[in-house]
Amino acid sequence: MPRAILTHVAHADRSRTVSSVADELGVSASTLRTWERRYGLGPARREAGSRRRYQPEDVERLRAMVNHLHAGLPAAEAAKRALSDIAAHPNAGHVTASQLRSIVLSDDISRLEDALEATVASHGLVHTWSRFVEPTLKALRTTPGGDPVGAPPALMLLNAFQRVCRSVHLSRPARSFVGGDRVALITDALHETPAQVIGVALAWYGCDVRVLSSEHYGGVCADDRFREYVRAGVPAIAIVLGCGPACADTIEGLISRYGGPTIIVGTDAPDILAPHVQRVRTINACVEEALALLAPQADLQLVGRS
């Protein structure tokens, strides 16, 4: 999938006050002012007469300064190292799955969101999920010994990634690359996050996407939700994520009642042989297949580059 640039995030005000940064780094506000005056470790962008507002990259420089001080370096040398570290690694926000896991375990939500946003801007939303977030989640969930109460690492990563998904959705282009076709995403609880990734990716191209749970809650089932959904029109495509007999029953019910094009996603999804039903292994393949059906003439290379 072409890269979805985080234009909404790029223009949002993510600046921080000096007191907020001081609290996070465990130093006093006066110390930050001293570092700015002596070593140039203040906000990189500041208008005359305005108050200090620290951007994420400013905070990273200060974090490097604090780390070098904790390692025993004198203040002047620590500042020099901090400035050279950032200059040598301007894209430090782009992380590997192993680095992402370390950030999650550090319990630093701001740094985690910064890393996810940088990775999405570099690799695109779908690849960020499949290459970085999903492997990290698997590693976190298979770690023995249990999780801390109040801040389970896997849940913290999911919540941060969901906020980034929302930012990508809000930053989608004003023009549509497809004609606003309705797409129904039907998913069980286990696959809700990859379903959101597919939905945001298709919405980026201009699809009208809705997510419907296939779980039974309060006496309401997938058939009930879909029946209500189609009152506004039958979708151009139904996409189903799930596993096991319950998922197979959901798919067969959709086919028998509506018979429209259906894409089943995942290596754990049931095998259903029926006309108009396709099975793909990955969410990337799902997005590409859905767009091939809805807009075969679309120039997908333009997405995220406008």
C-alpha positions as CSV (number, residue, x, y, z in Angstrom):
1,M,0.0,0.0,0.0
2,P,1.3,3.5,-0.8
3,R,2.3,5.5,2.2
4,A,-0.4,7.4,4.0
5,I,1.3,10.6,5.2
6,L,0.2,11.9,8.6
7,T,-0.7,15.4,7.4
8,H,-3.1,15.9,10.3
9,V,-0.5,15.0,12.9
10,A,2.1,17.1,11.1
11,H,0.0,20.2,11.4
12,A,-1.4,19.5,14.9
13,D,0.0,21.5,17.8
14,R,2.0,18.9,19.7
15,S,4.2,21.4,21.5
16,R,4.8,21.1,25.3
17,T,5.4,23.7,28.0
18,V,8.6,23.9,29.9
19,S,7.0,22.6,33.1
20,S,5.5,19.6,31.3
21,V,8.8,18.6,29.8
22,A,10.6,19.2,33.2
23,D,8.1,16.9,34.9
24,E,8.6,14.2,32.3
25,L,12.4,14.3,32.4
26,G,12.7,14.7,36.2
27,V,14.6,18.0,36.1
28,S,13.6,21.5,37.1
29,A,12.2,24.1,34.7
30,S,15.1,26.4,35.7
31,T,17.6,23.6,34.7
32,L,16.0,23.4,31.3
33,R,16.3,27.2,30.9
34,T,19.9,27.0,31.9
35,W,20.6,24.3,29.4
36,E,19.0,26.4,26.7
37,R,21.1,29.4,27.6
38,R,24.4,27.6,28.0
39,Y,24.3,24.8,25.5
40,G,21.5,25.7,23.0
41,L,19.3,22.8,24.1
42,G,16.1,24.8,24.0
43,P,13.2,24.8,21.5
44,A,14.5,24.8,18.0
45,R,11.6,27.0,16.8
46,R,10.8,30.0,18.9
47,E,9.4,33.4,18.0
48,A,10.6,36.5,19.7
49,G,8.4,37.4,22.7
50,S,6.7,34.0,22.8
51,R,6.9,31.4,25.6
52,R,9.0,28.3,25.3
53,R,7.1,25.5,23.5
54,Y,9.0,22.2,23.1
55,Q,8.4,20.1,20.0
56,P,8.9,16.2,20.2
57,E,12.4,16.6,18.6
58,D,13.3,19.1,21.3
59,V,12.3,16.7,24.0
60,E,14.4,13.9,22.5
61,R,17.5,16.2,22.6
62,L,16.8,16.9,26.3
63,R,16.2,13.2,27.0
64,A,19.6,12.4,25.5
65,M,21.1,15.1,27.7
66,V,19.6,13.5,30.8
67,N,20.7,10.0,29.8
68,H,24.3,11.2,29.3
69,L,24.3,12.9,32.7
70,H,23.0,9.8,34.3
71,A,25.9,7.9,32.6
72,G,28.3,10.2,34.4
73,L,29.3,12.8,31.8
74,P,29.9,16.4,32.7
75,A,27.1,18.7,31.6
76,A,29.0,20.4,28.8
77,E,30.1,17.0,27.3
78,A,26.6,15.6,27.8
79,A,25.1,18.5,25.9
80,K,27.6,18.1,23.1
81,R,26.8,14.4,22.9
82,A,23.1,15.0,22.9
83,L,23.3,17.5,20.0
84,S,25.5,15.2,18.0
85,D,23.3,12.1,18.7
86,I,20.3,13.8,17.2
87,A,22.2,15.3,14.3
88,A,23.6,11.8,13.4
89,H,20.2,10.1,13.7
90,P,17.6,12.6,12.4
91,N,15.1,9.7,11.8
92,A,15.4,8.2,15.2
93,G,11.7,7.9,15.5
94,H,11.7,5.1,12.9
95,V,12.0,1.9,14.9
96,T,12.4,-1.8,14.5
97,A,10.0,-4.2,16.2
98,S,12.6,-4.9,18.9
99,Q,13.1,-1.2,19.5
100,L,9.3,-0.7,19.6
101,R,9.0,-3.4,22.3
102,S,11.7,-1.6,24.4
103,I,9.8,1.7,24.1
104,V,6.5,0.0,25.2
105,L,8.2,-1.6,28.2
106,S,9.7,1.8,29.2
107,D,6.1,3.0,29.9
108,D,6.6,6.2,28.0
109,I,3.4,6.8,26.1
110,S,4.5,10.1,24.5
111,R,7.6,8.5,23.1
112,L,5.6,5.5,21.9
113,E,3.2,7.6,20.0
114,D,6.0,9.6,18.5
115,A,7.7,6.4,17.3
116,L,4.5,5.0,15.8
117,E,3.7,8.3,14.0
118,A,7.2,8.4,12.5
119,T,7.0,4.8,11.4
120,V,3.6,5.3,9.7
121,A,4.9,8.4,8.0
122,S,7.9,6.4,6.7
123,H,6.3,3.0,6.0
124,G,2.6,3.6,5.7
125,L,-0.2,2.4,8.1
126,V,-0.6,-1.1,6.8
127,H,3.1,-2.0,6.8
128,T,3.5,-0.4,10.2
129,W,0.9,-2.8,11.6
130,S,2.2,-5.9,9.8
131,R,5.9,-5.3,10.2
132,F,6.2,-3.6,13.5
133,V,3.1,-3.5,15.7
134,E,1.7,-7.0,15.2
135,P,5.1,-8.7,15.8
136,T,5.6,-6.6,18.9
137,L,2.2,-7.5,20.2
138,K,3.0,-11.2,19.7
139,A,6.2,-10.8,21.6
140,L,4.6,-9.0,24.5
141,R,1.7,-11.4,24.8
142,T,4.0,-14.5,24.9
143,T,6.4,-13.1,27.6
144,P,6.1,-15.3,30.7
145,G,5.7,-13.8,34.2
146,G,2.5,-11.7,33.8
147,D,1.9,-8.0,33.2
148,P,1.9,-5.1,35.7
149,V,-1.5,-3.9,36.9
150,G,-2.9,-0.7,35.4
151,A,-0.5,-0.6,32.4
152,P,-0.3,-3.9,30.5
153,P,2.3,-3.3,27.7
154,A,0.2,-5.0,25.0
155,L,-2.8,-2.9,25.8
156,M,-0.7,0.3,26.0
157,L,0.6,-0.4,22.5
158,L,-2.8,-1.1,21.1
159,N,-4.3,2.1,22.5
160,A,-1.4,4.2,21.2
161,F,-1.7,2.6,17.8
162,Q,-5.4,3.2,17.7
163,R,-4.9,6.9,18.3
164,V,-2.4,7.0,15.4
165,C,-5.0,5.2,13.3
166,R,-7.5,7.9,14.1
167,S,-5.0,10.6,13.1
168,V,-4.4,8.9,9.8
169,H,-8.1,8.7,9.2
170,L,-8.5,12.4,10.0
171,S,-5.7,13.3,7.6
172,R,-7.1,11.4,4.6
173,P,-7.2,13.4,1.3
174,A,-10.2,15.6,0.6
175,R,-10.6,14.1,-2.8
176,S,-11.6,10.5,-3.3
177,F,-9.7,7.9,-5.4
178,V,-12.8,5.8,-5.5
179,G,-16.5,6.7,-5.7
180,G,-17.4,6.5,-2.0
181,D,-18.4,2.8,-2.2
182,R,-19.8,1.3,0.9
183,V,-17.6,-1.4,2.5
184,A,-18.7,-3.5,5.5
185,L,-16.0,-4.8,7.8
186,I,-17.2,-7.7,9.9
187,T,-14.8,-8.8,12.6
188,D,-14.6,-10.7,15.9
189,A,-13.0,-9.2,19.0
190,L,-9.6,-10.9,18.3
191,H,-9.2,-9.1,14.9
192,E,-10.6,-5.7,15.7
193,T,-7.3,-3.9,15.3
194,P,-6.3,-5.3,11.9
195,A,-9.9,-4.6,10.8
196,Q,-9.4,-1.0,11.8
197,V,-6.2,-0.8,9.8
198,I,-8.0,-2.1,6.7
199,G,-10.9,0.3,7.3
200,V,-8.7,3.3,7.7
201,A,-6.6,2.3,4.6
202,L,-9.8,2.0,2.5
203,A,-11.2,5.2,3.8
204,W,-8.0,6.9,2.8
205,Y,-8.9,6.0,-0.8
206,G,-12.4,7.3,-0.4
207,C,-14.5,4.3,0.6
208,D,-17.4,4.6,3.1
209,V,-16.3,2.0,5.6
210,R,-18.3,0.7,8.6
211,V,-17.1,-1.9,11.2
212,L,-19.6,-4.4,12.4
213,S,-18.9,-6.8,15.3
214,S,-19.5,-10.5,14.7
215,E,-19.7,-11.2,18.4
216,H,-22.9,-11.9,20.3
217,Y,-23.5,-9.1,22.8
218,G,-26.7,-8.5,24.7
219,G,-28.6,-10.9,22.4
220,V,-27.5,-9.1,19.3
221,C,-25.6,-11.1,16.7
222,A,-23.7,-10.4,13.4
223,D,-26.9,-11.0,11.3
224,D,-28.8,-8.4,13.3
225,R,-26.1,-5.8,12.8
226,F,-25.7,-6.5,9.1
227,R,-29.5,-6.4,8.6
228,E,-29.7,-3.0,10.1
229,Y,-26.6,-1.8,8.2
230,V,-28.0,-2.7,4.8
231,R,-31.1,-0.6,5.4
232,A,-28.9,2.3,4.0
233,G,-27.8,0.1,1.1
234,V,-26.0,-3.1,0.3
235,P,-22.2,-2.8,0.5
236,A,-20.1,-3.1,-2.6
237,I,-17.9,-5.5,-0.7
238,A,-18.1,-7.3,2.6
239,I,-14.7,-8.0,4.3
240,V,-14.7,-10.6,7.1
241,L,-12.0,-11.3,9.7
242,G,-12.4,-14.1,12.2
243,C,-11.7,-17.8,12.8
244,G,-13.4,-21.0,13.7
245,P,-17.0,-22.3,13.2
246,A,-18.6,-19.0,14.3
247,C,-16.8,-17.1,11.6
248,A,-17.8,-19.7,9.0
249,D,-21.4,-19.4,10.0
250,T,-21.3,-15.6,9.7
251,I,-19.8,-15.8,6.2
252,E,-22.3,-18.5,5.0
253,G,-25.2,-16.4,6.4
254,L,-24.0,-13.3,4.4
255,I,-23.6,-15.3,1.2
256,S,-27.0,-16.9,1.5
257,R,-28.9,-13.7,2.2
258,Y,-27.0,-11.1,0.1
259,G,-24.5,-12.9,-2.2
260,G,-22.3,-9.9,-2.8
261,P,-18.5,-9.9,-3.2
262,T,-16.8,-11.0,0.0
263,I,-13.2,-11.1,1.0
264,I,-12.1,-13.3,3.9
265,V,-8.9,-12.2,5.6
266,G,-6.2,-14.1,7.5
267,T,-4.3,-17.4,7.7
268,D,-6.6,-18.5,10.5
269,A,-9.8,-17.7,8.6
270,P,-12.1,-20.5,7.5
271,D,-12.0,-21.9,4.0
272,I,-15.3,-21.1,2.2
273,L,-15.8,-22.2,-1.4
274,A,-18.5,-20.1,-3.0
275,P,-18.9,-17.7,-5.9
276,H,-17.8,-14.1,-5.3
277,V,-15.8,-15.2,-2.2
278,Q,-12.0,-14.6,-2.1
279,R,-9.6,-15.5,0.6
280,V,-6.4,-13.5,1.2
281,R,-3.7,-14.1,3.8
282,T,-2.8,-10.5,4.8
283,I,-4.4,-7.2,5.3
284,N,-2.2,-5.6,2.7
285,A,-3.5,-8.1,0.1
286,C,-7.0,-7.4,1.3
287,V,-6.6,-3.6,0.7
288,E,-5.2,-4.2,-2.7
289,E,-7.8,-6.7,-3.7
290,A,-10.7,-4.5,-2.5
291,L,-9.4,-1.5,-4.5
292,A,-8.9,-3.7,-7.6
293,L,-12.6,-4.6,-7.4
294,L,-13.8,-1.1,-6.6
295,A,-11.5,1.1,-8.7
296,P,-9.2,-0.9,-11.1
297,Q,-8.4,2.4,-12.9
298,A,-7.1,4.1,-9.7
299,D,-3.4,5.2,-9.7
300,L,-2.5,3.9,-6.3
301,Q,1.0,5.4,-6.4
302,L,-0.5,8.9,-5.9
303,V,-1.9,8.1,-2.5
304,G,-0.1,9.9,0.4
305,R,2.0,12.0,-2.0
306,S,-0.3,14.9,-2.5
